[in-house]
Amino acid sequence: MLPCKDDLITVLDEKTDYIISKFRNSMIKHKFNEQMIHTLIDYLKERMSEELIIEADTSKIINTFYLFVFKVGVLKQEIYYQEYNFSNNKSLRVRFLKFLSRHSELFEYDKFQSFLYIFQNNAFSDEKDIECEIENDLSCLILGNITITQDLITKWREEGKKLWPSMVKYLLIKTAEFDIYNDLEDEKWIIKNVYKDFVGSNKSIEMYIENIEFIYKKYHLGLSYIQKEKINRFINKSLLEVVQ
C-alpha cells in the first residue's frame, strides 16, 4: 500500500540520498542525472495542479505527461474541478490531448475519466484549437469535446473550407445536437460533405456508425442511442438529397 501524502513527503525528504543512489546503480541510470531526480522528488511532493503541469512542461526536466500519470494513477492524488484549461498555453493543451488519445488504457481508471471530464469542459472552446493540429484526428476531437457552433459552420462554408474525413464525422456527431439550422445553406454544405465521406468509406450506415462508436468505447465514453439515431437519419438524408 502506498503511503499517504504526508508520509510520502517525509520519505522523500529523509531518503533523498538513498533514492539518488538507487537511480545511479540502476539499469536506467543513463536516463537520469541528479538534477532530474531532485526535480522529480520536488514535483512528487507538490499537489497535482494545472500550475505544476505548466511548470514541469516549461522546465523540460521531467516528462510532463508521465509525471501526470504517476501522480494521478500511482499516487492517487486528487484532481480538483475548475482547473486544467491551460488558457494561455495552446501548445500544451493540444499536446496533452494528443497524449491522452495515445493512451486509452488510462481511461479504465475513474481518476483519469474524472480528469477528462474536467479537461473537456474547460480546455477547448476556441475554434483556433481545431485548426490544423487536431482536425485530422477524430480521437482528439472526441476526447476534447471540441466546441462546434453554427456560426463556425457558416464561416467554414463561406470560406470554402476543405474538411478532413475525421472532421466530417465529428461534424456529423455534433450537428446531431442541433435541432434546427439558422441557415439552410449550412445544412446543405454539411450534407454534401457527409455524403462524400460516407460514400468514400464504402461501408454500410451501420458499419460507418459502429466505427465512430468504437472510438467512444475505446475511451470509455458513451454515444447514446438518440445520437446514433440522429446520425443515421442525417446520413440517410444526405443520400436522398444529394442523389436527387
N, C-alpha and C positions, 0 to 999 in steps of 0.2 A: 504494500500500500504506500502511495506517495505521501510525503509529509505535508502538513498544512502550510499555508503561505509563510507564516511567521517562522515555523520550524525550518522551512526551506531556506529562508534568508539567513538564518543562524548557521545552517550547514554550509551554505555558500561562503559566508564570511569567515567561518572558522577553518574551512577546509580548502581555501583557495590554492594554497601551495600544493596540497595533495592532488587537487583536480588538475593543476597545470602539469605536475609530474606524470600523471596518468596519460595525459594527452601526448606529452613528449616521448613516452615509451610505447605509444600505441601504433597500430598499423596505418593510422591516418595522420600521423604527426606532420607529414609533408603538407597537409592542407591547413594547418593551424600555426599561428605564431602567438606569442604571449599577449600581444595587444588584442588579438581576436578573442582569446579566452577570457581576458579581463572584461572586454566589452560584452561578451555573451553572458557572463555572470551578472554584470550590471543590468542588462536587459531582462534577465530571468527574475531579478528582484523587483522589477517595476510592474505596476498594474497594467494589464492589457488595455490599450487605448489607441485612438487614432494618432495622437501625438507621438506615441512610441513607435508606431509603424512608420510614420513620416521621418522620425529621427533615424531609425535604422536604415531606411531607404536612402536618406541623404548621406549618411556616413559611409555606406557601401562596405562596411567592415564585415557584417554578418548578413547572410541571405535573408531578406525581409520576410519572404513568404514561408520559409522553413521555420523561422522564429515564430511567426504567427501560428503555424500548425503545432509546434511544440508547446507553446504556451496554452493554446486553447484545447488541443487534443490530448496532450500528455499531462500537463499540469492542471488541466481542467479550470483554468482561470475564467472568470466571468466576463461576459460581453454585455456592455451597457447600451441601452437604447439612446437614440439621438446622437450617435457618433458614427464615424466611418463614412463621411461623404467626400472627404478629400477635395473640397470645393476649389482649392487653389492649386491642385496638382492633377491635371487631366491625365498626364502620363502614368502616374501611379494608379489612378482609378482604372485605366484601361489594362495596365499590366496585371493588376490584381484580378480583374475579371478573367483575363486570359489564363492566369494561373489556376483559378478555380475551375475553369472549363476543362483543363487538362487533368484534373484530379477529382473525378466524380465519386471516387471511393470515400472522400471526406464526408459526403452527404448521407452516409449511413449513420452518422452520429448527430444527435439532436443539437449540440452546440454549434456545429457548422451550418445546420439548417437555420438556426436562430440568427447566426451572423448573416447568412444570405438574405433573410427577410429584412434585416436592418439595412444591409447594403443596397438591396433593390429599392427600398423606399426612400433612400437618402442620396444616392450617388449619381443617378443618371436621369436628369430631367432636361438636359440641354441637347439640342439636335446636333451640335458640333461633336458630341461624343460618338455619334453614329458614323460620321463621315470617314470613309477610307479604312479606318483601323479595325472596325468590328462588323461592318455591314456585310461582309462576305463570310461571316461565321454565325450560323443560326444558333449554336450552343451559347455563344456570348450574348447574342441578342435576347434569348430567352432568359438566361441567368441574370442579366442586367435589368430585365423587365423595362427595356428602353421605351421611353415615352414617345408615342406617335399621336400627333394631333391632326385634326382636319386641315388646319392652316398649313402644317408641314406638307401634307399630301398635295394641297393646292400648289404650294411653292415648287415642289418637285415636278408636278405635272407641267406647270408653266415654264420651268427650266428645261423640260425635256430630259429629265434625269434618267440615265440607264440604270436599271436595277439588277443587282446580283440575284441569282436564284434564291439564296438564303434570305435576302431582304423581301423578295416577293412572298415567300412562305410566312415570314414574320408579319408582313402587312396583312396577309390573309388571316393570321391569328388575331391581330389587333383590331382589324376592321370588323371582326365579329362582335366587337364591343360597341360599335356604332349602330344605333337603331335607325337613324336616317342620315343622309348626306346633305350638307349645306349646298353642295354643288354637284349636279348630276354628272358633270364632266369629270369630276374626281372619281366617281364610281365607275364610269366608263373606262377611265385610264387604268384603274386597278383591275377591272375585269379583263382588259386586254393583256395586261402583264400576267395575271393568274392563268389565263388561257394558254399563253405562250409557254409558261413554266410547266403547267400540268401536262400539256401535250408532249413537250420535250422530255418529260420524265419517263414516258412510255409505261406508266403504271395505272392501275385501276384507281378509282377515287378512294376506295377502302385502303389500298396499299399506300397511297400518297399520304393519307391522314395518319396511318399507322407509323410511317417514317417520322412524321412530326412528333407524334405521341411518344415514340421511342426515346427522343431526346428528353422529354419531360420526365419519363420514368427513370432514365439514367441518373438524373439528379434528384430523384425523389420528389419531384414536383407533380402537380396534377393538371391534366387537361380535361375539363368537365365534359359530361355528355352533351350539355347545351352548347358548349363551344364547338365540339366536334360536329354537331348537327348544323350549326350555323356555317361552319367551314364547308361542310358537304353541300349545303344549299347554294353557297356562293360559287363553288366550283361548277355545279350544275347550271347555275345562272350564266356563268361565263361561257359554258359550252353552247347554250341555247342562243345567247345574244351575239356572240362572235360568228357562229355558223350562219345565223340569219343575216 
